[in-house]
Amino acid sequence: MPLAEFVNETVSRLRVAGTDTTDVEVKTAHGSPRSLASTVSAFSNGDGGLILWGLSESAGFTPVSIDAHAMAVKLAGVCRDEIVPAVNAEIDIVQVDGQPVVAAAVPAGLRELKPFYVRTQGIEKGAYIRGWDGDRHLTTYEVHALLAGRGQPRDDAAPVAGASLADLDSEAVDALLTRLKATRGEAFAEASAEQALEYVRVLDRAGGEVRVTLAGLLTLGRYPQQFFPQLNVTFVSFATPDGRPMADGTRFLDNVVIDGPIPAMITRAVDVVRRNMTRRAVVVGVGRTDYWEYPEEAVRELIANALMHREYHPLAHGSQVRVELYPDRLEVVSPGGLFGAFRPDVLGAETVTSSRNAVLGRLLEDIRLPGVNRMVCENRGTGLLAVSATLRDSGLEPVTIHDTLSAFRAVLYREPILDEAATAWLDALPLAGINRQQRLGLAYLRRQGTITHLVYRALTGQAARSAAKDLEDLAARGLAIRDNLGRTALWRLNPTAAHATSTTRTPLTGRQRDVIVVLSSGPRSTAAIADQLGVTPGAIRHHLQDLAALGVVAPTVNKRSPLNKWVLVQPDDRPSA
């Protein structure tokens, strides 16, 4: 999308929201180079963003008088000279309401170049990231995390002070050596036990002294928490979806600290999750299949993934892997953001091989899980692909990933994607010729609001070309809309499809659908709706009243009040018939 069109779409969005957002920074004519530099740094270290110079937020994001050429030159100089490394932003003078505004589309920086920092402040104090309250300094740990992303971290291979062979489980060591001799070729077949353990970096010989590495201790140790008390797993089952106490004060239904080497922690954590789950029945045709709320294999893979790929730098030694069970979802949270130059939504759709802890990952390929006839991991980048397949088989939506510089959060939602409400909604839509995968995509859009091509593939198991064809077909049918405003194309549900059903299933008129489209951008007064549609307020009132009667829209205050605005009512919030 051309920058000028992008800017005007963004300004419309800001006017509805009434404030700038995490991906947009609005400055008046008085923005200083220093504040501009911090914003360029913040956008470059994050997911990119848009700077608009010459708008007044307090005046409803209207243009102010500026020397557009001089400001564009200044902004280009900030990106080129004030940021290290230099930022290649797209800068232009665009028209908003017929007046010039300087716009800069700042791209997300390449991972291997981060952190981007303000030259005069230095890397420790001049690197920023975007937050809800504007630009904030990166913490010492976050700066480290970005610097570590430039190469291969070696924290897992570091020797542990005070740890020796006596701290390792002899049976686990013997099992590893037996497998290494059988699978790793002549070098291991002819090596002594100590040599073999040095080859796989369980042991490190530095200065003539043999010491156990962190990876060796975590995989084969009798009790690694003797040296690192917080390198463990915690499990909490919350009583409410937001984690707040119930009326009687109950907050936790279960609370467990899980210690031991990684294989034992994975097995015990899965056992604890299982004892806090129930089974649900899925009826297909004349048969019935019982499933755990969350498939065990998916839970096991997510916990193993968290322990293998978490941050093991000393700054993160005080943070555990957290498994949190809520009434509606299961979350697995690990310290340290995603490692590797790829987007989070790739993980459930494509093979990705990028390991923060290469030594640890390689060891876990050869160490067996207790009580399970398999190794801890394959370390082939297919773990989350397997999770996606398992979730599809159980009728659940793909794992949702939330990635920040300091944490990686994987979320499984409890409710099947095609629950009763979604099925009833789909049955009321004009879906002749729609395939099963597209039905799943529409149900996901109804629940989550947007979907990417990669998430659609994880949801449906479709190949790239088939997924693209399905999404284009949904757009052609008027059921989905492609949104190109961001760096990644998103598909969102067409508002007229989202509100196509009512308690009476009354068909909507063309003008009623127009009203829904206007309100999909946010609350509007009757006059504002009429103005946007080019009709008089009187011509639109009866349509609003009919939509309100159908439960599609609602007034924010008394509908006769001059302060009233109309809002869309979400399908799940409508009153029962």
N, C-alpha and C positions, 0 to 999 in steps of 0.2 A: 504494500500500500504506500502511495506517495506520502512524504512527510507532511505536506500541507493538509492532506485529507485526514491523516492520523491525528494531527494536532487538533483539528476542529472536532473530530469525534471525541477526543480526550477532553476538550474544554466542555463539551456538552455533558460528558460524564461527571466532570468536576462540579458543574453547576447543579446537577441533581444531588450529588453527595454533599455539597456545601463545604468541602474541604479538600486539600490536596491529599494524595495517597502515598503509599510507600514506593510506588514506581513513578511518581510525578512530583517534581519540585517546581513550585511557582514563585517567582521573584518579581518585585516591582522594579522600577528604573534605578533603585538605590542599592541593588545587590552588590556586595563587595567581592573582589576577586578571591579573598580568603574563603568566604562562605561558598562561593561557586566551586572552589577547588575541593573543599570537603565533600560536596555533593557529587562531583565527578568521581572522586575516590570511592565514595560509598556505592555508587551505581556500578562502577567497574569491578569492585570486590564482590558484588552480589549478582543479581540477575539482569543488570542493565536498567535503564530508566530514561525518562524524558524531562529535560529542563525547559521551562517556558519563562522567558525573561521579558517583562513588559506587560504583565497582567496584575491586576489588583485583586487579591483574594477577598479582602474586606468589602470590596464593591461588587462582589458576585462574579469574580473572574472576568472582569471587563478590561479592555486594553487601556493603558495609560500612555501619555505622550513620551516617546523615547527617540534617541538618536540610534536607530536600528543598525546602521552600518557600523558605527563605532562600537556598539555593544557586541555585535557579531564578531568583530575583530578581536575584542577583549576576551570573549569566551573561547575563541579558537586559540588564543595565546595561552589561556589557562590550561586547556587540554594538552597543548603541545609542550609548554615550557614549565608549568607549575606542578605537573604530576609525573611521578617516576613509577614505571616507565610511561612514556607519552601515550595518550589516549586518542584513538582515531574516531572521534565522534562525527556524526553527520549533522552539520550546522547549516541552518538556512533562515531567511527572513520570510515569514509566512503571514497571510492575512487572516485576522480574526475580527469579525464584525467590521470588515473594511479597513482595519488599521493594522500597522506592522507589529509583529511580535517575533522576537528571536527564539528559535527553537533549536535544541541540541538533543539528538537521540544518542545517548551514551550506551554503547554495547557492553554486555558482560565480558569482562576480561578473560583471556585464556588462563586456564588454571596454572599453567607453568610460569606465567608472568606475575601472578598475584603474590603478595599484596601490592596494590597501587596506592601510593602515598603522596602526601603533599611535600614537595621537595624541601621547603624551608623548615618543616617540622620534624623531618626524619622518619624512619620506618617505624620506630616504637611509638611515637606520639602522633604521627601524621597519617595513619591508615584508618579509614572509616568504613562503616557498614550502615545500611539503611535500617531504621526502626520506625515504629509507629509515631514516635515523637520527633522524627527527623534524623539527622546524621549523628551517629555516636562513634566514639573511638573503639577500635578493635581492642579486645583484651590481649594481654601477653600471650595467653594460650591460643587465641584465634590467630594472632600473627604467626605463632609457631605452626599452627595447623596449615596455613596457607604456604608458608615456606617449605614445610614438609612435603606438600603436594608437588613441588618442583622436581622431586627425585624419589628414590625408593627409601622409605624410612627403615631404620635398623634397630628400633627400640626393642623388638622381640628377640633380637640376637644378643642383647647386652648381657654380660655376666652378672649374676646376682651375688652381691657381697654376702659372705657368710654361708652360702649354700654349697653343698658338696654331694657326691654320689650317695651318701648315707641318707639324704633327704628325698631320694627317689624311691618309688615302689619297685622292688626287685622283680616281681612277677610281670609288671607292666613293661619294664625295661627288657626282660627276656623275650616277651611276646613281640616287641618291636624289633629286636635283633633278629629273631627267627624270620620275621617277614622281610626284613631288609636283605638278609642273606638269600632268601628265596626269590626275590623280585628285582633286586637292584644290580645284578650282574657280578662280575669277577672281583671288582674292587672291594665289595662288601663280603663276598664269600671267603676271601683270603685275609680280611682285616681282623685285628683283635677287637674285642668288645669296646674298648676305650677308643680305638681308632674309628670304628663305625659310628659311635656316638658323636665323635668330633666331626665326621663327615656331614652328619645331618644337623649339626650345630646344637645338639643337646648339651654338649660340653664345649667349652672354649678354653684354649690354651694361650693365655696372655702372660708374657714375662716368665714362662716356664711353669706357671701355676695353673692347674686344671680347675675350672669353675663351671658350675651349672648355669646355663643361660635362662633367661626369663621364659622363652618358649619351652625349653626342656622341663622347667619346674612346673609350668602351667599344664603340660600334657602328661607328665609322668610323676609329678611330685606326690608325696604322701599327703601333705597338707600345705599347699602353696600360700594359704592365708596366714601362716606363721610369719612369712616375710612381707606379704602384701595383704593386709586385712580386708581391704575394700575391693580387691579384684575377685569379685564373686557375683552371685545373682541374687536379687531380691524379688520376691513375689508378694503382691498385695491384691486381694479381691475387694474392690470397693462396693459399698452398698448402693450407691447412687451414680448416675451417669457423669456427674460433674465432680465426684469425689467428696462432696460435702456430707456431713453426718445426717442420718435420718432423724426423724422427730424425737426418737427415744435416745439419741446420742450415738447410735451405732454408726461407725464409719468404715471399719474393716470387717469383712466376713472371714478373712483368712490373711495371715501375715507371716511369711516364712523367709528366713535367711538361708541361702543354699551355698555351702562351701565345698571345697575339694578340687581335684584337677578338672579340667574342662570336660572330658568325657562323662565323669560322674555328675557334674553340675547339669549337663544337658539332660541326662536320663532322669535325674531327680526333679528337675524343673518341669519336664513333661508330665511326670507322675503327679506333681502338685497341681498343675493346670487341669489334668484329667479329673482329679477328685473334686474340683470346683465347677466342672461342667455337667450339663445334662445332655441327654440324647433327644433328637427330634426325628419325627417320621416324615418321609417324603413318599407320597403315593404317586406311582406312575402306572397308568392303565389299571390292571387288576392286581398289581404287585405293590409291596410296601418295602422300603429300605430305611433302616435306622442309621442316622449319622450323629456323630458327636457335633455339638454346636460349632466347634472349630476342629477341622481334621488334624489328627495327631501328627501326621507326617508334615503338615504345613507348620504346626507349632514347633516341632523338633527342628525343622530346617531354619526357621527364623531365629530361634535361640542359638543354634550352632553358628549361624551367619553372624549374629551379634557378637558372640565371644571370639570368633576368628578374626573379624574385621574391625573390632573396636580399637580405639586409640590406646596405645600402651606407653605413650610418652610419660615421663615422671610427673608432668603437670596434671595428668589425667588419672594418676594412681588412686586418687581419693574418690573416684566415681565408679559405681557398679553398673552392670547390665540390669535393667529393671523390666520385669514382666508384670504388667498391670491389667487386671481383669475388671471390666465394668459391666453393668447389666446389658449394654448394647454392643460392646466391642472388646477386643483384646489388643493391647499395645506392647510391643517389645522395643525398648529404648536402649541404645548403646552410646557411650561417649565417643565423640568425634564424628564429623560429617562424612559424607560420601567421599571415597578416595578414587580418583580417576577422572578423566576428561569426558564425562558423558552425563546425560540427564537422568534423573531418578526414574522417570517412567519407562526408560529403556529396559530396566532390570527384569520386568515381568514379561517382556515380549521378545527379547533377543539375548543371545549368548554374550556375556560380558566377562572378560578376564582382566581383573585389576585388583591386586591384593596389597593392602597396606602392610600386612605382616607376612612376608613371603616365607620366612623360616617356619613360622607357626603353621601357616597353611599347608606347607609341604609335609610337616610332621603329622598333621591331622589326617592326611591321606592314608597313613600307615598305622593308625591307632584305632582299635575297635571300640565301638560303643558298648558299654556293659549291657548284657541282656538282649542285644540286637545283633543280628547276623550281618553287620555292615560296618564300614569304617565311618569315622566321624563325618568326613566330607569327601567329595570327589575333587574339589578345587579346580573345576573346569569351567566355572562361570555359568553353570546351569541350575544353581540352587533355586533361585527365584522363578525360573521357568517351571521347575517342578512344582513349586508352590502354586503358581498360576493354574497349572493343570489339575492339581488336587482340589483347588477351590472351585474350578469349573465343574468338576465331577460332583461336588457337594452342593452345587447351585448357589454358591456365594460369589460376591463381586471380588475383583482382584485386590491384592494387598495395596493399601494406600501408603505412599511414602512421603514423609515430611523430613526434609534435609536442611540442616543449618550447619554453620561452621563448627559448632560445638556438640551437636547431637544428631543421631540418625534414628528416626522413629518409624516403625512399620506397624500398620494398623489393619486388623481384620475385623470386619463388621459381621454381627451375629445373624441379622435377618437375611434370608434368601433374596436374591435379586428379583426373582419373580414371585413376590409374596401376593397375598390376596388382593391388596389394594392395587398393586401394579398390574396384576392380571385383569382386574375389572376395568382399570383405566385403558389398558391396551385394547380390550374387547370393544370399547366404545369409539376407538379411532378407525379411520378408513385405512385399513392395513392389507387390502387385497394384494397378494403377490409378495408380501413382506416375508423374508426368511426368518428362521429361528434366531440367527445371530443378530439381525436387525432389531428383533423384539427385545433381545437382551440389551442392545445398545440404547434403545429408547427407554427401557426401564432404568438403566444406569443414569441417563440424562435426567430423567424425572427426579431421581434421588440426589444426584451430586451436582446437577446444574450444567456441567461441561464435561467434555471427554476429548482426549487427544487420539490421534491415529494409533499411537503405541498402546494406550490404555485399552482401546477397542480391541486390539489384537490380543492383549492379555486376557480380556474378558471373554472373547469368543474363540480364541485359538486360530483365528484366520491368518493366512499369509498376508504380506504387505499389500499386494495388488488386489486381492479380494476384499480386504478391509477398506481400502480406498474406494473401491467400486461401491461397497455397501453404504459408506458415508455419503458419497456423492448422490446415490439414489435417494437416501433419506432427505437430502436437501432438495432434490428435484421434486419430491412429493410434497414439499412444504412442511415437513415435520422437523427438520433441523436447519440451523443457520450456521454457516462457516464464519468464524470471527478471526480476522487476520490482524487484529490490532496489536498483538504481542509478537515476540520473536518466534513463538511456536503457534501454529494454527490450532485453534480450539473450535470444537463444534458444540453448539448450545441448542437447547430445545426451543423450537419456535413457540413464542408465547401463546399463539392461538391453539397450538396442539396441547400445551400444558393445561389450558383452560377449556379444552374442547368438551369436557363432560361436566355435567351438573347433577344435582340430586334428581332432577326431572328428565335429564338427558335431552333438554330442549335444544334444537339446533341454533347456533349463533348466526346472526346476520352479518353481512359484510362490514357494516359500520361498527357493530359491536366488536368484531375482530380488530378493526382499526383502533378502537379505544384500548383494547387489551395490549396491543403493540406499543402504544404511547405509554401506558402505565408500566410496561415491563422495564422502563428506564428509571422508575421511581414514582413517588407520590406526585400528583398533579391536581390543581384546582379545576373546577369545571371550565372556567375561562381559559386556563392554560391548555387544556385538552382541545377545546374548541379552536383556539388560535393555531395550535399545531396542525389540526386537521383542516383548517381553512373554512370553518363554518361558524355559525353564531352559537353562543352558550345555550340559548333556548332549543336549538336543534339537536343538542347533544344530551340534554338533561334526561329525556325519557329513555335514552339508551342506557345511561348510567343507572337509572331506577330499575330497568329491566335486568341489568347485569347484577345489581345488588340483590334483587329478588331471587336470582338464580344462585346466589352465593359466590359469584365470581369476583365482585369488587365490594369494597366496604368504605364508608366514610371514616375519617380520622376523628372528627367531632360531629356534632349535629349537622346533618347534611344541608340545613338551611343557613348555617353560620358562614359568614364571609371568610372565616379562618379554615374552613373545611378543605381537606384535600382527599382525593380518592386513591385507594391502594388496592393492589391485587390481593386476593385471598388465595393462599396456597391450597391446592386440591385437598391435602390431608387435613386442613383446618376448617373445611366447610362443615356446616351443621348437617346432622343426619336427617334423612327424609322422614 
